[in-house]
């Protein structure tokens, strides 16, 4: 495994920056201006696309859809005022508990 493990943190920083941007052409900014229901539905759509790709057993499609899913998850938690660190902390608490 390479340094790519921190890519979610890097993407989170980009999302933070884009949220403050005045760039109306930014997909990130546009999505963050939508209501929570719209963002949640978009994340659900990406989850379904990931499942469909997995059922089709297409590794490339699963990778692509997983990337979309993680990106939209970050958008949703940003909208809700949750940081990835809060989710990471919860995962750490669960580690070894099952």
Biopython code that builds the backbone (N, CA, C, O; Angstrom):
import numpy as np
from Bio.PDB.StructureBuilder import StructureBuilder

atoms = [
    (1, "UNK", "N", (0.839, -1.178, 0.000)),
    (1, "UNK", "CA", (0.000, 0.000, 0.000)),
    (1, "UNK", "C", (0.888, 1.246, 0.000)),
    (1, "UNK", "O", (1.915, 1.288, 0.676)),
    (2, "UNK", "N", (0.490, 2.223, -0.741)),
    (2, "UNK", "CA", (1.287, 3.440, -0.870)),
    (2, "UNK", "C", (0.686, 4.566, -0.021)),
    (2, "UNK", "O", (-0.159, 4.330, 0.842)),
    (3, "UNK", "N", (1.132, 5.763, -0.281)),
    (3, "UNK", "CA", (0.606, 6.936, 0.416)),
    (3, "UNK", "C", (-0.818, 7.268, 0.002)),
    (3, "UNK", "O", (-1.404, 8.227, 0.506)),
    (4, "UNK", "N", (-1.375, 6.489, -0.905)),
    (4, "UNK", "CA", (-2.736, 6.743, -1.370)),
    (4, "UNK", "C", (-3.766, 6.605, -0.251)),
    (4, "UNK", "O", (-4.908, 7.037, -0.405)),
    (5, "UNK", "N", (-3.376, 6.013, 0.861)),
    (5, "UNK", "CA", (-4.295, 5.823, 1.976)),
    (5, "UNK", "C", (-4.843, 7.165, 2.478)),
    (5, "UNK", "O", (-5.948, 7.218, 3.018)),
    (6, "UNK", "N", (-4.092, 8.226, 2.305)),
    (6, "UNK", "CA", (-4.546, 9.528, 2.790)),
    (6, "UNK", "C", (-5.338, 10.309, 1.740)),
    (6, "UNK", "O", (-5.625, 11.491, 1.927)),
    (7, "UNK", "N", (-5.685, 9.652, 0.650)),
    (7, "UNK", "CA", (-6.404, 10.335, -0.419)),
    (7, "UNK", "C", (-7.748, 10.884, 0.050)),
    (7, "UNK", "O", (-8.173, 11.941, -0.418)),
    (8, "UNK", "N", (-8.423, 10.193, 0.961)),
    (8, "UNK", "CA", (-9.694, 10.718, 1.474)),
    (8, "UNK", "C", (-9.481, 12.018, 2.235)),
    (8, "UNK", "O", (-10.292, 12.940, 2.140)),
    (9, "UNK", "N", (-8.397, 12.089, 2.984)),
    (9, "UNK", "CA", (-8.086, 13.333, 3.695)),
    (9, "UNK", "C", (-7.769, 14.451, 2.708)),
    (9, "UNK", "O", (-8.184, 15.593, 2.903)),
    (10, "UNK", "N", (-7.038, 14.121, 1.654)),
    (10, "UNK", "CA", (-6.724, 15.106, 0.627)),
    (10, "UNK", "C", (-8.007, 15.577, -0.071)),
    (10, "UNK", "O", (-8.195, 16.771, -0.303)),
    (11, "UNK", "N", (-8.877, 14.632, -0.398)),
    (11, "UNK", "CA", (-10.136, 14.978, -1.044)),
    (11, "UNK", "C", (-11.003, 15.831, -0.123)),
    (11, "UNK", "O", (-11.675, 16.757, -0.578)),
    (12, "UNK", "N", (-10.989, 15.517, 1.172)),
    (12, "UNK", "CA", (-11.739, 16.307, 2.158)),
    (12, "UNK", "C", (-11.261, 17.765, 2.132)),
    (12, "UNK", "O", (-12.076, 18.686, 2.179)),
    (13, "UNK", "N", (-9.959, 17.971, 2.057)),
    (13, "UNK", "CA", (-9.424, 19.334, 2.006)),
    (13, "UNK", "C", (-9.873, 20.062, 0.737)),
    (13, "UNK", "O", (-10.186, 21.251, 0.780)),
    (14, "UNK", "N", (-9.903, 19.359, -0.375)),
    (14, "UNK", "CA", (-10.381, 19.958, -1.622)),
    (14, "UNK", "C", (-11.853, 20.345, -1.480)),
    (14, "UNK", "O", (-12.259, 21.426, -1.908)),
    (15, "UNK", "N", (-12.642, 19.470, -0.885)),
    (15, "UNK", "CA", (-14.065, 19.765, -0.675)),
    (15, "UNK", "C", (-14.228, 20.981, 0.230)),
    (15, "UNK", "O", (-15.080, 21.835, -0.020)),
    (16, "UNK", "N", (-13.416, 21.061, 1.279)),
    (16, "UNK", "CA", (-13.455, 22.228, 2.170)),
    (16, "UNK", "C", (-13.168, 23.510, 1.387)),
    (16, "UNK", "O", (-13.874, 24.508, 1.532)),
    (17, "UNK", "N", (-12.134, 23.470, 0.563)),
    (17, "UNK", "CA", (-11.756, 24.639, -0.240)),
    (17, "UNK", "C", (-12.859, 25.014, -1.225)),
    (17, "UNK", "O", (-13.217, 26.185, -1.350)),
    (18, "UNK", "N", (-13.389, 24.020, -1.917)),
    (18, "UNK", "CA", (-14.434, 24.275, -2.914)),
    (18, "UNK", "C", (-15.707, 24.818, -2.258)),
    (18, "UNK", "O", (-16.436, 25.601, -2.867)),
    (19, "UNK", "N", (-15.967, 24.406, -1.033)),
    (19, "UNK", "CA", (-17.180, 24.883, -0.355)),
    (19, "UNK", "C", (-17.124, 26.386, -0.091)),
    (19, "UNK", "O", (-18.158, 27.044, 0.024)),
    (20, "UNK", "N", (-15.917, 26.918, 0.003)),
    (20, "UNK", "CA", (-15.726, 28.346, 0.250)),
    (20, "UNK", "C", (-15.555, 29.146, -1.046)),
    (20, "UNK", "O", (-15.528, 30.377, -1.030)),
    (21, "UNK", "N", (-15.443, 28.441, -2.143)),
    (21, "UNK", "CA", (-15.186, 29.053, -3.440)),
    (21, "UNK", "C", (-16.427, 29.776, -3.969)),
    (21, "UNK", "O", (-17.558, 29.475, -3.588)),
    (22, "UNK", "N", (-16.182, 30.716, -4.838)),
    (22, "UNK", "CA", (-17.266, 31.405, -5.543)),
    (22, "UNK", "C", (-17.452, 30.828, -6.950)),
    (22, "UNK", "O", (-18.256, 31.332, -7.733)),
    (23, "UNK", "N", (-16.713, 29.783, -7.258)),
    (23, "UNK", "CA", (-16.733, 29.167, -8.585)),
    (23, "UNK", "C", (-18.062, 28.449, -8.818)),
    (23, "UNK", "O", (-18.297, 27.368, -8.279)),
    (24, "UNK", "N", (-18.909, 29.050, -9.610)),
    (24, "UNK", "CA", (-20.234, 28.489, -9.894)),
    (24, "UNK", "C", (-20.172, 27.269, -10.817)),
    (24, "UNK", "O", (-21.158, 26.544, -10.946)),
    (25, "UNK", "N", (-19.033, 27.038, -11.454)),
    (25, "UNK", "CA", (-18.904, 25.886, -12.338)),
    (25, "UNK", "C", (-18.409, 24.641, -11.594)),
    (25, "UNK", "O", (-18.301, 23.567, -12.184)),
    (26, "UNK", "N", (-18.114, 24.785, -10.314)),
    (26, "UNK", "CA", (-17.603, 23.672, -9.520)),
    (26, "UNK", "C", (-18.735, 22.696, -9.176)),
    (26, "UNK", "O", (-19.734, 23.075, -8.565)),
    (27, "UNK", "N", (-18.557, 21.437, -9.580)),
    (27, "UNK", "CA", (-19.551, 20.404, -9.245)),
    (27, "UNK", "C", (-19.676, 20.278, -7.733)),
    (27, "UNK", "O", (-20.781, 20.159, -7.203)),
    (28, "UNK", "N", (-18.544, 20.306, -7.043)),
    (28, "UNK", "CA", (-18.548, 20.182, -5.588)),
    (28, "UNK", "C", (-19.373, 21.305, -4.961)),
    (28, "UNK", "O", (-20.241, 21.048, -4.127)),
    (29, "UNK", "N", (-19.108, 22.530, -5.355)),
    (29, "UNK", "CA", (-19.835, 23.687, -4.820)),
    (29, "UNK", "C", (-21.323, 23.573, -5.131)),
    (29, "UNK", "O", (-22.164, 23.817, -4.265)),
    (30, "UNK", "N", (-21.644, 23.205, -6.357)),
    (30, "UNK", "CA", (-23.040, 23.051, -6.759)),
    (30, "UNK", "C", (-23.751, 22.008, -5.910)),
    (30, "UNK", "O", (-24.873, 22.225, -5.455)),
    (31, "UNK", "N", (-23.094, 20.879, -5.702)),
    (31, "UNK", "CA", (-23.704, 19.814, -4.900)),
    (31, "UNK", "C", (-23.888, 20.249, -3.452)),
    (31, "UNK", "O", (-24.918, 19.954, -2.846)),
    (32, "UNK", "N", (-22.914, 20.938, -2.895)),
    (32, "UNK", "CA", (-23.023, 21.368, -1.499)),
    (32, "UNK", "C", (-24.113, 22.419, -1.288)),
    (32, "UNK", "O", (-24.574, 22.616, -0.163)),
    (33, "UNK", "N", (-24.521, 23.086, -2.346)),
    (33, "UNK", "CA", (-25.601, 24.064, -2.241)),
    (33, "UNK", "C", (-26.973, 23.401, -2.277)),
    (33, "UNK", "O", (-27.984, 24.048, -2.004)),
    (34, "UNK", "N", (-27.013, 22.126, -2.610)),
    (34, "UNK", "CA", (-28.275, 21.387, -2.643)),
    (34, "UNK", "C", (-28.681, 20.993, -1.219)),
    (34, "UNK", "O", (-27.869, 21.035, -0.294)),
    (35, "UNK", "N", (-29.937, 20.614, -1.065)),
    (35, "UNK", "CA", (-30.416, 20.216, 0.263)),
    (35, "UNK", "C", (-29.903, 18.816, 0.622)),
    (35, "UNK", "O", (-29.443, 18.062, -0.235)),
    (36, "UNK", "N", (-29.997, 18.503, 1.888)),
    (36, "UNK", "CA", (-29.504, 17.224, 2.408)),
    (36, "UNK", "C", (-30.169, 16.037, 1.724)),
    (36, "UNK", "O", (-29.508, 15.043, 1.424)),
    (37, "UNK", "N", (-31.478, 16.134, 1.473)),
    (37, "UNK", "CA", (-32.177, 15.019, 0.823)),
    (37, "UNK", "C", (-31.592, 14.711, -0.550)),
    (37, "UNK", "O", (-31.428, 13.546, -0.913)),
    (38, "UNK", "N", (-31.279, 15.748, -1.306)),
    (38, "UNK", "CA", (-30.700, 15.554, -2.638)),
    (38, "UNK", "C", (-29.335, 14.888, -2.545)),
    (38, "UNK", "O", (-29.026, 13.979, -3.317)),
    (39, "UNK", "N", (-28.513, 15.344, -1.593)),
    (39, "UNK", "CA", (-27.191, 14.730, -1.419)),
    (39, "UNK", "C", (-27.304, 13.285, -0.951)),
    (39, "UNK", "O", (-26.549, 12.425, -1.405)),
    (40, "UNK", "N", (-28.229, 13.015, -0.057)),
    (40, "UNK", "CA", (-28.413, 11.649, 0.430)),
    (40, "UNK", "C", (-28.885, 10.736, -0.697)),
    (40, "UNK", "O", (-28.420, 9.602, -0.814)),
    (41, "UNK", "N", (-29.800, 11.222, -1.521)),
    (41, "UNK", "CA", (-30.262, 10.422, -2.661)),
    (41, "UNK", "C", (-29.130, 10.158, -3.644)),
    (41, "UNK", "O", (-29.024, 9.061, -4.192)),
    (42, "UNK", "N", (-28.282, 11.162, -3.870)),
    (42, "UNK", "CA", (-27.151, 10.985, -4.787)),
    (42, "UNK", "C", (-26.188, 9.935, -4.239)),
    (42, "UNK", "O", (-25.678, 9.102, -4.988)),
    (43, "UNK", "N", (-25.942, 9.976, -2.939)),
    (43, "UNK", "CA", (-25.072, 8.963, -2.340)),
    (43, "UNK", "C", (-25.715, 7.576, -2.472)),
    (43, "UNK", "O", (-25.027, 6.594, -2.753)),
    (44, "UNK", "N", (-27.029, 7.501, -2.270)),
    (44, "UNK", "CA", (-27.734, 6.234, -2.439)),
    (44, "UNK", "C", (-27.624, 5.712, -3.865)),
    (44, "UNK", "O", (-27.446, 4.514, -4.087)),
    (45, "UNK", "N", (-27.733, 6.620, -4.822)),
    (45, "UNK", "CA", (-27.589, 6.251, -6.228)),
    (45, "UNK", "C", (-26.204, 5.662, -6.486)),
    (45, "UNK", "O", (-26.068, 4.654, -7.181)),
    (46, "UNK", "N", (-25.188, 6.294, -5.925)),
    (46, "UNK", "CA", (-23.821, 5.794, -6.107)),
    (46, "UNK", "C", (-23.636, 4.444, -5.415)),
    (46, "UNK", "O", (-22.912, 3.587, -5.919)),
    (47, "UNK", "N", (-24.278, 4.249, -4.275)),
    (47, "UNK", "CA", (-24.201, 2.956, -3.574)),
    (47, "UNK", "C", (-24.833, 1.861, -4.427)),
    (47, "UNK", "O", (-24.290, 0.763, -4.545)),
    (48, "UNK", "N", (-25.986, 2.170, -5.020)),
    (48, "UNK", "CA", (-26.654, 1.185, -5.874)),
    (48, "UNK", "C", (-25.799, 0.868, -7.093)),
    (48, "UNK", "O", (-25.694, -0.292, -7.492)),
    (49, "UNK", "N", (-25.189, 1.887, -7.685)),
    (49, "UNK", "CA", (-24.324, 1.652, -8.839)),
    (49, "UNK", "C", (-23.115, 0.790, -8.462)),
    (49, "UNK", "O", (-22.643, -0.011, -9.269)),
    (50, "UNK", "N", (-22.624, 0.955, -7.247)),
    (50, "UNK", "CA", (-21.514, 0.122, -6.774)),
    (50, "UNK", "C", (-21.966, -1.326, -6.619)),
    (50, "UNK", "O", (-21.242, -2.250, -6.989)),
    (51, "UNK", "N", (-23.157, -1.519, -6.074)),
    (51, "UNK", "CA", (-23.708, -2.869, -5.907)),
    (51, "UNK", "C", (-23.922, -3.530, -7.262)),
    (51, "UNK", "O", (-23.564, -4.692, -7.454)),
    (52, "UNK", "N", (-24.500, -2.796, -8.195)),
    (52, "UNK", "CA", (-24.736, -3.340, -9.536)),
    (52, "UNK", "C", (-23.416, -3.745, -10.190)),
    (52, "UNK", "O", (-23.323, -4.802, -10.815)),
    (53, "UNK", "N", (-22.406, -2.903, -10.043)),
    (53, "UNK", "CA", (-21.094, -3.237, -10.601)),
    (53, "UNK", "C", (-20.539, -4.499, -9.951)),
    (53, "UNK", "O", (-19.959, -5.346, -10.629)),
    (54, "UNK", "N", (-20.715, -4.624, -8.651)),
    (54, "UNK", "CA", (-20.219, -5.819, -7.952)),
    (54, "UNK", "C", (-20.959, -7.071, -8.415)),
    (54, "UNK", "O", (-20.350, -8.123, -8.603)),
    (55, "UNK", "N", (-22.261, -6.956, -8.597)),
    (55, "UNK", "CA", (-23.034, -8.111, -9.062)),
    (55, "UNK", "C", (-22.650, -8.499, -10.487)),
    (55, "UNK", "O", (-22.725, -9.667, -10.869)),
    (56, "UNK", "N", (-22.242, -7.509, -11.259)),
    (56, "UNK", "CA", (-21.770, -7.784, -12.613)),
    (56, "UNK", "C", (-20.330, -8.255, -12.644)),
    (56, "UNK", "O", (-19.797, -8.607, -13.696)),
    (57, "UNK", "N", (-19.712, -8.257, -11.480)),
    (57, "UNK", "CA", (-18.349, -8.725, -11.302)),
    (57, "UNK", "C", (-17.339, -7.995, -12.188)),
    (57, "UNK", "O", (-16.387, -8.585, -12.699)),
    (58, "UNK", "N", (-17.576, -6.701, -12.353)),
    (58, "UNK", "CA", (-16.637, -5.890, -13.119)),
    (58, "UNK", "C", (-15.759, -5.117, -12.146)),
    (58, "UNK", "O", (-16.190, -4.132, -11.546)),
    (59, "UNK", "N", (-14.537, -5.573, -12.000)),
    (59, "UNK", "CA", (-13.614, -4.950, -11.055)),
    (59, "UNK", "C", (-13.419, -3.463, -11.356)),
    (59, "UNK", "O", (-13.435, -2.640, -10.441)),
    (60, "UNK", "N", (-13.239, -3.120, -12.609)),
    (60, "UNK", "CA", (-13.029, -1.724, -12.995)),
    (60, "UNK", "C", (-14.238, -0.872, -12.625)),
    (60, "UNK", "O", (-14.088, 0.223, -12.084)),
    (61, "UNK", "N", (-15.437, -1.373, -12.917)),
    (61, "UNK", "CA", (-16.652, -0.618, -12.583)),
    (61, "UNK", "C", (-16.823, -0.471, -11.080)),
    (61, "UNK", "O", (-17.250, 0.583, -10.609)),
    (62, "UNK", "N", (-16.496, -1.513, -10.317)),
    (62, "UNK", "CA", (-16.593, -1.427, -8.854)),
    (62, "UNK", "C", (-15.628, -0.367, -8.330)),
    (62, "UNK", "O", (-15.983, 0.409, -7.442)),
    (63, "UNK", "N", (-14.437, -0.330, -8.861)),
    (63, "UNK", "CA", (-13.453, 0.679, -8.443)),
    (63, "UNK", "C", (-13.969, 2.078, -8.747)),
    (63, "UNK", "O", (-13.926, 2.958, -7.887)),
    (64, "UNK", "N", (-14.458, 2.287, -9.972)),
    (64, "UNK", "CA", (-14.962, 3.607, -10.360)),
    (64, "UNK", "C", (-16.167, 4.028, -9.524)),
    (64, "UNK", "O", (-16.240, 5.165, -9.057)),
    (65, "UNK", "N", (-17.098, 3.119, -9.340)),
    (65, "UNK", "CA", (-18.303, 3.454, -8.565)),
    (65, "UNK", "C", (-17.976, 3.637, -7.084)),
    (65, "UNK", "O", (-18.597, 4.460, -6.412)),
    (66, "UNK", "N", (-17.020, 2.888, -6.577)),
    (66, "UNK", "CA", (-16.595, 3.060, -5.181)),
    (66, "UNK", "C", (-16.000, 4.447, -4.966)),
    (66, "UNK", "O", (-16.246, 5.088, -3.944)),
    (67, "UNK", "N", (-15.216, 4.902, -5.936)),
    (67, "UNK", "CA", (-14.648, 6.248, -5.850)),
    (67, "UNK", "C", (-15.762, 7.298, -5.836)),
    (67, "UNK", "O", (-15.715, 8.249, -5.056)),
    (68, "UNK", "N", (-16.763, 7.121, -6.704)),
    (68, "UNK", "CA", (-17.906, 8.042, -6.715)),
    (68, "UNK", "C", (-18.642, 8.015, -5.380)),
    (68, "UNK", "O", (-19.035, 9.056, -4.855)),
    (69, "UNK", "N", (-18.823, 6.817, -4.840)),
    (69, "UNK", "CA", (-19.524, 6.662, -3.566)),
    (69, "UNK", "C", (-18.795, 7.370, -2.433)),
    (69, "UNK", "O", (-19.412, 8.084, -1.643)),
    (70, "UNK", "N", (-17.496, 7.177, -2.355)),
    (70, "UNK", "CA", (-16.719, 7.817, -1.287)),
    (70, "UNK", "C", (-16.725, 9.341, -1.418)),
    (70, "UNK", "O", (-16.821, 10.054, -0.418)),
    (71, "UNK", "N", (-16.623, 9.827, -2.632)),
    (71, "UNK", "CA", (-16.682, 11.274, -2.867)),
    (71, "UNK", "C", (-18.028, 11.842, -2.410)),
    (71, "UNK", "O", (-18.073, 12.863, -1.723)),
    (72, "UNK", "N", (-19.117, 11.184, -2.789)),
    (72, "UNK", "CA", (-20.441, 11.692, -2.418)),
    (72, "UNK", "C", (-20.716, 11.505, -0.922)),
    (72, "UNK", "O", (-21.477, 12.271, -0.332)),
    (73, "UNK", "N", (-20.100, 10.490, -0.312)),
    (73, "UNK", "CA", (-20.188, 10.347, 1.145)),
    (73, "UNK", "C", (-19.542, 11.551, 1.819)),
    (73, "UNK", "O", (-20.096, 12.105, 2.769)),
    (74, "UNK", "N", (-18.370, 11.959, 1.332)),
    (74, "UNK", "CA", (-17.702, 13.132, 1.894)),
    (74, "UNK", "C", (-18.555, 14.386, 1.722)),
    (74, "UNK", "O", (-18.630, 15.213, 2.631)),
    (75, "UNK", "N", (-19.196, 14.533, 0.566)),
    (75, "UNK", "CA", (-20.080, 15.687, 0.369)),
    (75, "UNK", "C", (-21.226, 15.676, 1.373)),
    (75, "UNK", "O", (-21.564, 16.707, 1.954)),
    (76, "UNK", "N", (-21.819, 14.500, 1.570)),
    (76, "UNK", "CA", (-22.955, 14.396, 2.487)),
    (76, "UNK", "C", (-22.551, 14.722, 3.919)),
    (76, "UNK", "O", (-23.249, 15.476, 4.597)),
    (77, "UNK", "N", (-21.442, 14.171, 4.386)),
    (77, "UNK", "CA", (-21.065, 14.468, 5.771)),
    (77, "UNK", "C", (-20.652, 15.928, 5.928)),
    (77, "UNK", "O", (-20.863, 16.516, 6.989)),
    (78, "UNK", "N", (-20.071, 16.518, 4.893)),
    (78, "UNK", "CA", (-19.746, 17.947, 4.930)),
    (78, "UNK", "C", (-21.034, 18.750, 5.119)),
    (78, "UNK", "O", (-21.088, 19.659, 5.948)),
    (79, "UNK", "N", (-22.054, 18.415, 4.356)),
    (79, "UNK", "CA", (-23.351, 19.093, 4.441)),
    (79, "UNK", "C", (-23.934, 18.976, 5.845)),
    (79, "UNK", "O", (-24.585, 19.901, 6.331)),
    (80, "UNK", "N", (-23.699, 17.841, 6.492)),
    (80, "UNK", "CA", (-24.248, 17.578, 7.825)),
    (80, "UNK", "C", (-23.366, 18.106, 8.956)),
    (80, "UNK", "O", (-23.709, 17.978, 10.132)),
    (81, "UNK", "N", (-22.227, 18.701, 8.592)),
    (81, "UNK", "CA", (-21.330, 19.243, 9.615)),
    (81, "UNK", "C", (-20.545, 18.182, 10.359)),
    (81, "UNK", "O", (-20.157, 18.377, 11.510)),
    (82, "UNK", "N", (-20.313, 17.062, 9.702)),
    (82, "UNK", "CA", (-19.555, 15.949, 10.277)),
    (82, "UNK", "C", (-18.218, 15.880, 9.562)),
    (82, "UNK", "O", (-18.158, 16.023, 8.340)),
    (83, "UNK", "N", (-17.149, 15.662, 10.307)),
    (83, "UNK", "CA", (-15.841, 15.518, 9.669)),
    (83, "UNK", "C", (-15.502, 14.035, 9.524)),
    (83, "UNK", "O", (-16.005, 13.202, 10.278)),
    (84, "UNK", "N", (-14.653, 13.709, 8.557)),
    (84, "UNK", "CA", (-14.221, 12.318, 8.436)),
    (84, "UNK", "C", (-13.568, 11.812, 9.724)),
    (84, "UNK", "O", (-13.695, 10.637, 10.069)),
    (85, "UNK", "N", (-12.867, 12.707, 10.435)),
    (85, "UNK", "CA", (-12.223, 12.282, 11.685)),
    (85, "UNK", "C", (-13.227, 11.729, 12.686)),
    (85, "UNK", "O", (-12.914, 10.798, 13.428)),
    (86, "UNK", "N", (-14.422, 12.289, 12.712)),
    (86, "UNK", "CA", (-15.445, 11.767, 13.626)),
    (86, "UNK", "C", (-15.825, 10.337, 13.261)),
    (86, "UNK", "O", (-16.033, 9.497, 14.137)),
    (87, "UNK", "N", (-15.912, 10.071, 11.968)),
    (87, "UNK", "CA", (-16.231, 8.715, 11.509)),
    (87, "UNK", "C", (-15.052, 7.789, 11.779)),
    (87, "UNK", "O", (-15.238, 6.652, 12.211)),
    (88, "UNK", "N", (-13.829, 8.277, 11.521)),
    (88, "UNK", "CA", (-12.641, 7.473, 11.799)),
    (88, "UNK", "C", (-12.560, 7.106, 13.281)),
    (88, "UNK", "O", (-12.206, 5.980, 13.631)),
    (89, "UNK", "N", (-12.892, 8.066, 14.148)),
    (89, "UNK", "CA", (-12.868, 7.798, 15.595)),
    (89, "UNK", "C", (-13.867, 6.711, 15.968)),
    (89, "UNK", "O", (-13.575, 5.845, 16.793)),
    (90, "UNK", "N", (-15.045, 6.760, 15.356)),
    (90, "UNK", "CA", (-16.047, 5.731, 15.620)),
    (90, "UNK", "C", (-15.547, 4.370, 15.147)),
    (90, "UNK", "O", (-15.736, 3.365, 15.832)),
    (91, "UNK", "N", (-14.916, 4.335, 13.991)),
    (91, "UNK", "CA", (-14.348, 3.078, 13.502)),
    (91, "UNK", "C", (-13.265, 2.560, 14.445)),
    (91, "UNK", "O", (-13.172, 1.358, 14.692)),
    (92, "UNK", "N", (-12.452, 3.467, 14.965)),
    (92, "UNK", "CA", (-11.404, 3.067, 15.917)),
    (92, "UNK", "C", (-12.007, 2.482, 17.181)),
    (92, "UNK", "O", (-11.484, 1.509, 17.724)),
    (93, "UNK", "N", (-13.094, 3.060, 17.654)),
    (93, "UNK", "CA", (-13.757, 2.541, 18.858)),
    (93, "UNK", "C", (-14.278, 1.125, 18.625)),
    (93, "UNK", "O", (-14.281, 0.297, 19.536)),
    (94, "UNK", "N", (-14.712, 0.861, 17.414)),
    (94, "UNK", "CA", (-15.287, -0.451, 17.089)),
    (94, "UNK", "C", (-14.224, -1.524, 16.833)),
    (94, "UNK", "O", (-14.510, -2.721, 16.860)),
    (95, "UNK", "N", (-13.026, -1.081, 16.592)),
    (95, "UNK", "CA", (-11.954, -2.016, 16.238)),
    (95, "UNK", "C", (-11.742, -3.023, 17.368)),
    (95, "UNK", "O", (-11.512, -2.651, 18.518)),
    (96, "UNK", "N", (-11.823, -4.271, 17.023)),
    (96, "UNK", "CA", (-11.606, -5.321, 17.995)),
    (96, "UNK", "C", (-12.794, -5.600, 18.893)),
    (96, "UNK", "O", (-12.683, -6.384, 19.836)),
    (97, "UNK", "N", (-13.936, -4.968, 18.617)),
    (97, "UNK", "CA", (-15.084, -5.174, 19.503)),
    (97, "UNK", "C", (-16.043, -6.228, 18.977)),
    (97, "UNK", "O", (-17.039, -6.530, 19.635)),
    (98, "UNK", "N", (-15.767, -6.800, 17.797)),
    (98, "UNK", "CA", (-16.673, -7.811, 17.282)),
    (98, "UNK", "C", (-16.023, -9.163, 17.207)),
    (98, "UNK", "O", (-16.658, -10.132, 16.791)),
]
sb = StructureBuilder()
sb.init_structure("model")
sb.init_model(0)
sb.init_chain("A")
sb.init_seg("    ")
for serial, (resi, resn, name, xyz) in enumerate(atoms, 1):
    if name == "N":
        sb.init_residue(resn, " ", resi, " ")
    sb.init_atom(name, np.array(xyz, "f"), 0.0, 1.0, " ", f" {name:<3s}", serial, name[0])
structure = sb.get_structure()
